[in-house]
Amino acid sequence: MALPSISPLVYRFFVKAALPVFLLLVLANIAYLGLKAQDQRVLSIEQAHQQAILLAKQLAIPIWSLDRQTTDAILKGILDAEGIVCVYLDEYETYKDEVRHHAELGDCDGVDTAVLYSEDNGEKKLKFVEDIVFSLDGEDIKTGQIWLVVDFQSVNENLIANSLDDLLFFGLYVLIFMIGFHFALKITVLEPLSKVKDSILHYQETGERVAVEWESNDELGEMIREFNANLERNRQAENELKDNNARLDAALVEAQEARVQAEGAAKAKSEFLANMSHEIRTPMNAILGLSQLLGKTSLDAKQSGYLRHVRNSASVLLSIINDVLDFSKIEAGKLELESIDFDLYEVIERIADVESYAASQKSLVLLFSTDPKIPQFLQGDDIRLGQVLINLVSNAIKFTPRGFVKVFILLDQIKGDEVFIRFRIQDTGIGIEREAQTKLFSSFTQADGSTTRKYGGTGLGLAISQQIVEQMGGKISVESQLGSGSVFSFVVKFKSLPRVEKDKFLARISPIYAAVVVGSSESAKEVSSIVSTLRCKLMAYADYREAAIKMTQLVETGHKVLVFWDYSSTRTTVVEADDIIRKTGCKVVIPVLNIKDLDLAQKQIDSLGYSLLLTLPVIPSRIFRVMSKAIDLADQRYPLDDGDETIIYRAPKSDGAITDAANSMAIDKNATPNFERCKILVVEDNEVNQIVAREMLELTGAKIRLAKDGAEAVQLMDSYNAGFDVVLMDMHMPVMDGIEATQIIRQRHGKDVPIIALTANATTQDRTLCMNAGMDDFLSKPIDGDRLYSVIAKWVAASPNSTADSAAAPDESIAQSTGSDAATETTEISKPVERLGDFVSLAVENQVIEPIIDFDDICRRFGSNTRIIPKVIESFAKSFIDFEHQFLEAHKDDNSEEMYRLAHSLKGGAANISAKKLAELASELQDRVKSTEIKKAMEWLPWVLEALEKTLSAADDYLQEQAP
């Protein structure tokens, strides 16, 4: 009888699925049986052990009472237990380990009593030893020892027999399951699949589709129903395909005729567009030219406005005509690229000139970043390159309401004399939807209809740019997300040319020239990047205060300093920056401004005598050009010999007063304003700062009230019913700080009284914090008289008789009261400047040794009011003589707030007496405490204390010299 055939599917199932599962189950069952046998053996051992313990307890009394008959009976009884083959018994003399009696029962031959396990003819035996202890009046007395030997042969045999029975039953169960599963699989799965196979084979052989007859409510039934439905759909599709083929054959003839007609129409359209563009362009160029000439004639305001609109409209129309003309050339295949030598930097500057005004009108940051590794001189079509870039940059500006447009010119690769340059235009504009990106480069198409209506344009620019880039061997790509800006980029190839030393000034640059870039904007960073390729010394600072210190050091060490000052990121006006720069001794200043800000600051720049200017965006050619002029200017303005300076730096071109804000009053910097009508509240906890502020303000005739903390300031404001004209408010004070005090004053008294922040922390974050609290202006320490007067003048009205003579009144009164001594005192004031001695800055091997107290700086800040310098220095010495003890006590009490206040106060006090090194060290100590790095702060403290000790010593020396 032949065996039934086995389906390949069933065979694979058994081999690849069922058999591995079966083997795993067998292994699992064997493991289970092994664990079960092990558990049973452990249980048997535990039972035998318990029997030995029980036997020792049962023998305790008979052995103590020498009842040998009972002892023998118990031993014989234990031998009747299953598995126990031998018993040893040793009875000891009372209170001794000497054996007085030994008993041995059972088959004990060959059992080694010295070991726990022993082998006897391959049989396992286990020995249990227990002491026999009798308890007498709470005392345990060892009376003997019992050994019990157990043979587990019978236990092992039973376990093995049981395991084999279980394994045999499991194998039989699995075999029955497999046979049943085979028949079930064949009936439920293999039979319908076989019918499906037969239907497919029948179609392959005859081309006839036969439905499969099978009904079931499972997945196979659903599959077969879908199979039959698919057969019907395919039958219908074949019939439709035959009909379509017949129609396509007829349409193909019509398409051939239409193609010939379309080619003729396209050629006629291109020729028409080209001719019309040329015809219209000629009169449009005349309109633009005549408009420019007309603009140079005398016109009234209305006529000038009309003319401006005509010129703008004509420029837009000419741009559209140019796009149409280029598009017609592309369609006609007549757009050809030139190959000429050009300067890449000039191309970039041309684009910057065209686009910078539009960017500035929208307050956009337009930035060009050029990889210095790219050759400057190339060979290719610079006109078409500029056309593509202008189109992309113009679009970026057009569709960017705020933020920036950045143009990156990056080196992609160099192969021999071929240079591949990547141009990347990034913006923060409205972005482009993903669907719209697919049609951006199509002719007469923009992102969508609404964009076209809002922003205008022909929709040809990107299509033309794409064609030009493709002719240059590249392709424009776009990455954009709606609302998050766009990035257009392309790579084009040029031929590099040998460098021509076009800018002769490069050979003149040496480390004697130092370029200091002040600002934190992207433009300032780009200036630093370009200047870093030159041979001069470069230093960049985001904080203008830090820059001013370094600029002073550079001048003192003999460098010719060229200052690039970015006003927008430093948040300074031209006048404020000029005042800072003038104090450093720098002679060449290059303002960095965009076109929009330049319009507002032009008068101030002219008044200050600035002859150089760097307009944004920053590009290499502009940097090189302004650097060339700056070097010429530096060679003129910096003296050849020490002290032999013949050219004055500040040479105003007009006699008009310079103001730093539209609402500020004009103040002569050589005069003290008259604020005699003003009542000023000075809120300051530091005694040194109190004296400085009070003395400076009392010279103006103002009435001064002092408050040592914010709480006292609030009380004074309540008492006087906000009767002050202005409040100078320190930020960090004990009891109540300036921020909280300002908020309370604003809640109680509104915004009628101007509050001016007065703090040693002059960061943008601190300024924002003050303004958010309700303050109106911001003054940074150390207090500078001119700046103090200027800021106050913005908020209060000075008396009409504000003249330079008013400053002399206090000195005259002193002279009248003290006679000739006053004149002597006035003469003595010059001592701090003359006795610089140990305090002057010395340049040693290009390192600047800073003075402990910079008397030049403190005298400059107090101007004609130098008589208060001894008071300020004396107050500083009294205020900080106990600083170390106070700081350590605060640290001991874990009072970080007090530690911060002390460090902040020391920083401000040191700055007031121009102890710059101490102020710098105290600032670092303050920052470490503020960031809760107390351990690092305590590590820094010795440096502060050392500088403080030197400063106090210098102050003491100075005060002794000033003593009569």
Secondary structure, 3 states (H helix, E strand, C coil): CCCCCCCHHHHHHHHHHHHHHHHHHHHHHHHHHHHHHHHHHHHHHHHHHHHHHHHHHHHHHHHHCCCHHHHHHHHHHHHCCCCEEEEEEEEECCCCCCEEEEEEEECCCCCCCCCCEEEECCEEEEEEEEEEEEEECCEEEEEEEEEEEEECHHHHHHHHHHHHHHHHHHHHHHHHHHHHHHHHHHHHHHHHHHHHHHHHHHHHHHCCCCCCCCCCCCHHHHHHHHHHHHHHHHHHHHHHHHHHHHHHHHHHHHHHHHHHHHHHHHHHHHHHHHHHHHHHHHHHHHHHHHHHHHHCCCCCHHHHHHHHHHHHHHHHHHHHHHHHHHHHHHHHCCCCCCCEEEEHHHHHHHHHHHHHHHHHHCCCEEEEEECCCCCCEEEECHHHHHHHHHHHHHHHHHCCCCCEEEEEEEEEEEECCEEEEEEEEEECCCCCCHHHHCCCCCCCCCCCHHHHHHHCCCCCHHHHHHHHHHHCCCCCEEEECCCCCEEEEEEEEEEECCCCCCCHHHHHCCCCEEEEEECCCHHHHHHHHHHCCCCCEEEEECCHHHHHHHHHHHHHCCCEEEEEEEHHHHCCCHHHHHHHHHHHCCCEEEEEECHHHHHHHHHHHHHHCCCCCEECCCCHHHHHHHHHHHHHHHHHHCCCCCCCCCCCCCCCCCCCCCCCCCCCCCCCCCCCCCCCCCEEEEECCCHHHHHHHHHHHHCCCCEEEEECCHHHHHHHHHHCCCCCCEEEEECCCCCCCHHHHHHHHHHHHCCCCCEEEEECCCCHHHHHHHHHHCCCEEEECCCCHHHHHHHHHHHCCCCCCCCHHHHHHHHHHHHHHHCHHHHHHHHHCCHHHHCCHHHCCEEECCEEECCCCCHHHHHHHHHHHHHHHHHHHHHHHHHHCCHHHHHHHHHHCCCHHHHHHHHHHHHHHHHHCCCHHHHHHHHHHHHHHHCCCHHHHHHHHHHHHHHHHHHHHHHHHHHHHHCC
